[in-house]
Amino acid sequence: MKRILIVEDEAKLARLISRILGEEGYAAETAGDGRSVSRSPSPGASTS
């Protein structure tokens, strides 16, 4: 299963995107802002 990190400050939108991606077979993780991601990156994550 492919993993996707969603960085979105609007919680409702992040949940919606996560649910849609989950239905498509992705394991989605969410973060509220870029700072929290830069403090604790996921293993194997790439940023662009």
N, C-alpha and C positions, 0 to 999 in steps of 0.2 A: 504494500500500500504506500502510495506517495504521500509525503507530508508537505503541508503548506502553512506558512506563518502569515497571519492576517494582522496588520497593524492598522488599527482604526480607533479613533477616540470616541466615536459614537457607539455605545454598547449595543443598541438595538440593531444597527447596521452590521456590526461585527458578528452578532448572533445569526442574522439572516444569511450573510455570506458563508459563515461556517456551516450552517445547516444545508445550504444549497450544495456546497462543495462536498459535504459528507454524503449527500444523496448521489453524487457522481463518483463516489469511491475514494475520496481523499480524506486523509486524517488532518483536520485543520486545527491549528492552535491560534489563539488570539492574544494580542497585547494591546494595551490602551495607548501606548505612545512609543516613539523610537528610543527614548532613553531607557525604558525598561528592557527593551530588546538588547541594546548595546551592553547592558550590565550583565545579562545572562543569556548569551546566544545558545541556540539549540545545537546539539551535535550534528555536524554535517550541513549546517545551514550556510547558504551563500547569500550575499547582499548585492543588490544592484541599484 
